[in-house]
Amino acid sequence: MMMEEEELEFAEDLEAILHLTPEVQLAIEQVFPSQDPLDRADFNAVEYINTLFPTEQSLANIDDVVNKIRLKIRRLDDNIRTVVRGQTNVGQDGRQALAEAQVAIGQLFGKIIDIKDKAEKSEQMVKEITRDIKQLDHAKRHLTTSITTLNHLHMLAGGVDSLEAMTRKRQYGEVANLLQGVVNVLEHFHKYMGIPQIRQLSERVKAAQSELGTQILADFEEAFPAQGSKRAGGPSNVLRDACLVANVLDPRIKQEIIKKFIRQHLSEYMVLFQENQDVAWLDKIDRRYAWIKRQLVDYEEKYGRMFPEEWCMTERIAVEFCHITRTELAKVMRTRAKEIEVKLLLFAIQRTTNFEGLLAKRFSGCTLTDGPGVKKPEPPLESTNPFLEDEVGDDGSEMEEDLDRPKKHKAPDNPFHGIISKCFEPHLYVYIESQDKNLGEMIDRFVSDFRAQGPPRVGTEDGGAVLPSCADLFVYYKKCMVQCSQLSTGEPMIALTTIFQKYLREYAWKILSGNLPKTSSNSGGLTIKSLLQEKEGSEAAKFNVEELCLICSILSTAEYCLATTQQLEEKLKEKVDKTLVERINLTGEMDTFSNVISNSIQLLVQDLDAACDPALTAMSKMPWQSVEHVGDQSPYVTSVIMHIKQNVPIIRENLASTRKYFTQFCIKFTNSFIPKFINHLFRCKPISMVGAEQLLLDTHSLKTVLLDLPSIGSQVVRKAPASYTKIVVKGMTRAEMILKVVMAPHEPTVVFVDNYIKLLADGNPETFQKTLDMKGLKRSEQSSMLELFRQRLPAPPSGADGGPSLSFSTPTPEQENSRIRKLEKLIKKRL
């Protein structure tokens, strides 16, 4: 027992000693790959023995297995013994190799120190050799600098002497070149200004520049006296050379020369066009511009070569003239503000803007404070709409333009725009008031013309077309907008926009809404007797054909106004200053025209709806219980179809240019007619089986007509819009389902109620009771069925859209099938 414990402890100690890390174990497996289970790190003796002896029968050869294991152990012992003996002298060899490496490192370190000493000695030797060469280089550089400085000093001293001599002799041609050279040379001596001689030369140069400036100004004063008398000297080569000298002098000298010359050149203008002179008023504004044109031509001939080209003297004279003119015109208009009339103001503005355009063609605008002119943009495409036409061209050509392309603010193409005409802006209220008055008179004229000419005549191109007054109004709007934008893009444009809004609303109220036909209070009505006669043309719609054409024409005009008002808003935003764009808003006016369109469509719907009312009333009063056989469609259906064929083609023809609104008319009429038809259908009580079949035939006829409503009476058959078809099918299918419920037997009641819920999908007890009234059931029978109906409602209605596919359980299916076949034959015959 003690031995076993000792062996167990020995095994545990041995296992702890031989336990290797996973990294070491992986390295051993890579160096000595082996498939022997004994070499695995996770070796399990029990599993290994079970592998050797899987069954009890395999224990028979246990001796052979033991012998093989012992043999393998002896081989391993031999291998271990050999390896251990081979490692006996390894430690001694390693120590000997280490000692030899240390000796070699010491020898290498000694050699490196020796090489370093030799390199330092070589560097010292090179420095001693190149010391003299560096001294020579420094001496050469200093000598070169000294010679250059002496040459500059000689040039400066000689130049200053020559400059003073030439200044006294007024030899400006030589002075211009010499002065620039002297100034350039003097820049090299800025760091030597502490030397008295250099500072003295600098002061002499400044004195010469000051003397030249004073002398040149005196020469110009002598040549061009400021008294406004005839010029004493005039242009000369001396003054031309003096201008070249002024370019080199202080810029204030140049500005003073320009200022004095322009003031002297325009002194005559100040005298001729004084505020108290007759030619100073706006009606003779052309004389101002004619005078400056003559003066500029005279300047080019006499003084064009005297001033340097880069001075832009011609443009400077024109610009100064513009500033003076603007000041003088503002002054005289303030004094005589009561005398300003619209025509006079527009005349003056037109002449002024023409002159500003002439300046833009002649000059670049480089002398203006706001910089040079801007490149002109390409003109936009032309369009039929007045607000999309080229505002510059007058050829009147019309081309369609893509309305969806992005609109951009136009860049100013005239740098001189407003340089004079800005003075007219405070007085533009006269123009705005005039436009207010003109537009008021125009609206009154439109009203009187409409009353005199009457509504559009049937059979003419005017029927259903846009009213001519609409185009006239917007063309005038465009003219006003262009004029005002040329005068100002600020507050006057906002004021003009307010005027536009005012008369857009008045046009909508007085011309459009005010001329819509009024619905009469008396219905005129159709009697049952007249319906039974089935005589076409015996009844007339509430609106005659001329009134229908008028409504369509007003609708088309309102649509044109709506689209053009939106484009007007966009154009106004392009014209006005960017800071004022948010104040341009014509949404209210566009809403007004939208209301006119809605009212027009509603009138057309009400008219046709009212024309069909007597027929529906006659339907509800017919004795459906006493109908004995199913025949052709009933007279009331013929009456409804007649009114539809009378009105719809006229409306469609007159709304050909506004197809979407014709579709809206069809949809609104259908949404109004079908619920009204179903309500009248509920009034038809009681109904016999044959009467229900007749009503079902009539309903199918009306459904066919309504589906064909958009193209009824047209030679070109168009497919109705899907949205419209869906409304008709849904509404009329409900009417058919109601009649099928009426045709079905009410017993057994559970089947009847369930089929009702499936067919109509209507949980309203009132609708269910109306259906029972149509069947002619007594109140006692209805109460039990209503109770059953309420009980069956919680079940979710399914198959609501599959009404025609459902059939009722009847005690006599042969009779029911016979009726259905008979009804199908009548429908096919009718179609």
TAVEN-V501240 format. One record per helix or strand of 3 or more residues. SS is the DSSP state (helix for helix, strand for strand). FROM is the first residue (numbers start at 1). TO is the last residue. Records with the same first field share a line. If there is no record, write none. Layout:
SS = FROM-TO / FROM-TO
This chain:
helix = 2-17 / 22-31 / 37-39 / 45-52 / 57-86 / 90-169 / 172-192 / 196-223 / 237-248 / 251-265 / 267-272 / 278-280 / 282-303 / 309-311 / 313-335 / 337-339 / 342-362 / 386-388 / 421-427 / 429-453 / 468-487 / 491-515 / 528-533 / 545-575 / 578-583 / 587-621 / 624-626 / 635-654 / 659-683 / 689-707 / 709-711 / 722-743 / 749-760 / 765-775 / 779-792 / 803-805 / 813-830
